[in-house]
Amino acid sequence: MVKNMLQVGIIGASGYTGGELLRLLLHHPQVEVVAATSRQHAGLEICKVHPHLQDLELDFQDISPENMDADLVFTATPHGASMSIVPPLMEQGMKVVDLSGDYRFNDISTYEKWYHLKHKHPLDAVYGLPEMYRDAIKSAQLVANPGCFPTGAILAALPLVNEELVDTLIIDSKTGISGAGIKPTPATHYPNCGDNVVAYNVTNHRHMPEIQEKLNEYSPVKVGFTPHLVPVIRGILTTLHTYPLDVITPEEIQNVYQKFYQDEPFVRILNPDEIPSLSSVRGSNYCHIGSFQTDENGRLVVVSAIDNLVKGASGLAVQNMNLMCGFPETLSLELIGLHP
């Protein structure tokens, strides 16, 4: 171990989010990854599962939370699993960034309703969206990383809700297949999802109440949300439809967004005639927001683009780690998108 480096562990390191955490932390100047766990791949070199990580000299381990020795731990574990893993880590004084949905909600009953699970170990956590809760994240022991869809949707809607310009939002999101995780399913089998677009959970996706709960902390708003699976690997393109309560021009809307996000290092506001694209943010921790167009009926359309595995998951988790540990917020996250 290197002295004076932050010792970091990753529980559930064999999935896509675990691989992205390892990629982003590999050259972090203040971090040493001391443990990457996987029961299935214990003893195997990490590069055998994540072939792009050839320079990472580390094997997967099977370590219980009680035996983890680190300063900060990322729990890249399934919904329902984190609630049993996080408490023993915190009892040992470790900081935790949880990438599941187990600690995202203020109201545990909302979690239990939408995730169909009984929450065994409720804990106080800070919702890990720096654009909303930066100061609280800095002093938190437990940060609940947002869902990928809510990240793109909340960032697209927040300036409008903050200014009380709208009271209803219809959110349509297109996601890449990596959002479904590393294990293949019938829905992600190539013949079923290639050359196809599939709407799913059209009125009852569990990310809808997460979006609504966080936006309602700024002003009351009704949220409708429908996701679609599209045949790309990475990215979420979110299209927000709404009818502003007062007449407002595209230029005025853009000014609202620029003012709101003027100090945010990872949010880029485009011009009213520019539409964000997935390739512009691929592999990066940036969110691009644009369009700001209105039609003749007064409907406003705002579009955001993020990489679901970076700003929608692991990059945001590293951003939260940087804040929690007093590092520059952008450290190891400065890479721009890969276009084309």
C-alpha positions, -999 to 999 in steps of 0.1 A, spaced: 0 0 0 11 35 -8 12 58 23 -10 89 23 -31 76 -6 -68 70 -1 -73 33 2 -104 23 -18 -124 -9 -21 -150 -18 -47 -176 -44 -37 -191 -59 -69 -162 -50 -92 -169 -75 -120 -199 -57 -135 -199 -28 -160 -200 -1 -132 -172 -19 -113 -151 -19 -145 -157 18 -150 -148 26 -114 -115 7 -119 -109 25 -152 -115 59 -138 -95 53 -106 -65 36 -123 -47 69 -128 -63 89 -99 -33 105 -82 -48 103 -47 -63 68 -48 -50 33 -44 -75 5 -51 -67 -21 -25 -96 -45 -30 -120 -54 -59 -144 -81 -49 -163 -107 -69 -174 -141 -55 -177 -155 -90 -142 -145 -101 -123 -146 -69 -86 -153 -76 -88 -142 -112 -69 -113 -127 -91 -83 -132 -80 -80 -168 -95 -114 -176 -130 -99 -170 -122 -63 -179 -97 -68 -208 -91 -30 -212 -75 -29 -177 -42 -46 -186 -22 -22 -165 -41 -30 -133 -21 -55 -113 -49 -67 -90 -69 -99 -87 -106 -102 -77 -111 -112 -41 -140 -126 -21 -140 -104 10 -169 -100 34 -179 -64 44 -167 -71 79 -132 -79 67 -129 -50 42 -100 -27 51 -103 6 33 -109 43 38 -138 44 13 -158 17 -4 -179 17 -35 -208 -8 -33 -216 -16 -69 -241 -43 -58 -277 -51 -68 -307 -34 -53 -315 -52 -21 -280 -65 -15 -264 -31 -5 -287 -27 25 -269 -57 42 -234 -47 30 -233 -10 38 -240 -10 76 -210 -31 86 -187 -9 64 -200 22 81 -197 7 116 -160 4 109 -158 41 101 -155 38 63 -170 62 39 -194 46 14 -207 55 -21 -236 31 -28 -245 26 -65 -277 7 -58 -312 21 -51 -312 11 -15 -305 45 0 -318 70 -26 -352 77 -12 -361 100 17 -392 79 23 -384 42 29 -420 33 21 -415 47 -14 -385 25 -19 -404 -6 -6 -433 1 -29 -413 6 -61 -385 -20 -55 -408 -46 -39 -383 -52 -11 -385 -48 26 -357 -24 37 -339 -41 66 -313 -15 75 -324 22 68 -296 47 72 -293 84 67 -277 91 33 -270 121 11 -284 119 -25 -252 119 -46 -261 146 -72 -235 174 -67 -255 198 -87 -281 196 -60 -264 185 -28 -227 194 -31 -222 208 4 -240 179 21 -219 154 1 -187 169 13 -195 160 49 -214 127 43 -203 92 54 -229 75 31 -237 89 -4 -265 72 -24 -255 75 -61 -285 85 -82 -300 62 -108 -288 67 -144 -322 78 -158 -328 102 -129 -294 118 -134 -301 128 -170 -337 137 -163 -332 157 -131 -303 177 -147 -326 184 -177 -355 196 -156 -340 212 -125 -336 248 -138 -372 249 -149 -385 235 -116 -362 257 -96 -377 288 -113 -412 274 -109 -417 277 -146 -435 243 -150 -458 220 -130 -458 189 -152 -430 171 -170 -432 142 -195 -398 125 -198 -388 101 -225 -354 84 -222 -335 62 -246 -309 40 -230 -280 19 -243 -280 -18 -235 -252 -16 -210 -277 -1 -186 -292 -36 -182 -260 -49 -167 -233 -74 -176 -255 -105 -174 -274 -113 -207 -311 -116 -206 -338 -123 -232 -344 -85 -234 -307 -78 -241 -301 -108 -264 -288 -92 -297 -316 -106 -320 -342 -91 -297 -327 -57 -291 -305 -51 -323 -322 -32 -351 -351 -25 -326 -364 1 -301 -383 -13 -271 -404 7 -247 -407 -9 -213 -423 -2 -179 -440 26 -197 -460 40 -168 -444 22 -137 -406 25 -139 -390 27 -104 -369 57 -114 -400 79 -118 -406 84 -81 -369 91 -76 -371 119 -102 -403 133 -87 -391 131 -51 -359 151 -58 -375 177 -81 -403 183 -55 -377 195 -31 -375 226 -53 -411 230 -63 -442 208 -68 -442 190 -101 -459 160 -116 -436 136 -135 -444 111 -163 -415 89 -173 -411 62 -200 -378 45 -209 -368 29 -242 -340 4 -249 -321 13 -281 -294 -7 -299 -264 12 -287 -239 2 -260 -236 34 -239 -256 65 -233 -289 80 -222 -307 106 -244 -335 122 -224 -362 143 -241 -382 164 -217 -416 178 -228 -435 204 -209 -458 234 -212 -443 264 -193 -468 283 -171 -459 315 -188 -447 324 -223 -409 322 -226 -385 323 -255 -359 297 -263 -332 323 -256 -347 331 -222 -348 294 -213 -312 289 -223 -303 319 -201 -321 302 -172 -300 271 -177 -267 289 -182 -273 308 -150 -282 278 -130 -253 257 -142 -227 284 -146 -204 270 -119 -210 233 -126 -178 216 -140 -196 187 -158 -228 203 -172 -225 219 -207 -254 241 -219 -257 242 -257 -274 268 -279 -311 266 -286 -305 252 -321 -281 225 -309 -293 190 -299 -271 169 -276 -258 136 -289 -247 104 -272 -214 103 -290 -204 138 -276 -205 125 -241 -195 88 -245 -169 78 -220 -171 111 -202 -186 125 -170 -203 153 -188 -240 161 -193 -249 181 -224 -282 199 -223 -298 217 -253 -327 222 -277 -348 247 -256 -372 248 -285 -409 256 -284 -436 247 -309 -466 267 -320 -487 252 -292 -462 263 -265 -447 229 -259 -411 232 -247 -386 205 -255 -353 201 -236 -328 173 -244 -300 160 -223 -273 134 -230 -251 114 -206 -230 83 -206 -251 59 -184 -219 42 -171 -200 74 -163 -221 104 -153 -250 80 -149 -230 57 -125 -193 53 -119 -181 87 -130 -206 104 -107 -196 80 -79 -159 91 -83 -171 128 -84 -188 121 -51 -157 104 -37 -136 135 -46 -161 157 -28 -163 135 3 -125 132 6 -116 168 -1 -100 163 -35 -106 186 -65 -140 176 -78 -129 169 -113 -98 148 -105 -95 118 -129 -127 129 -146 -115 155 -171 -116 134 -202 -141 147 -228 -164 125 -249 -154 101 -277 -168 114 -310 -175 97 -334 
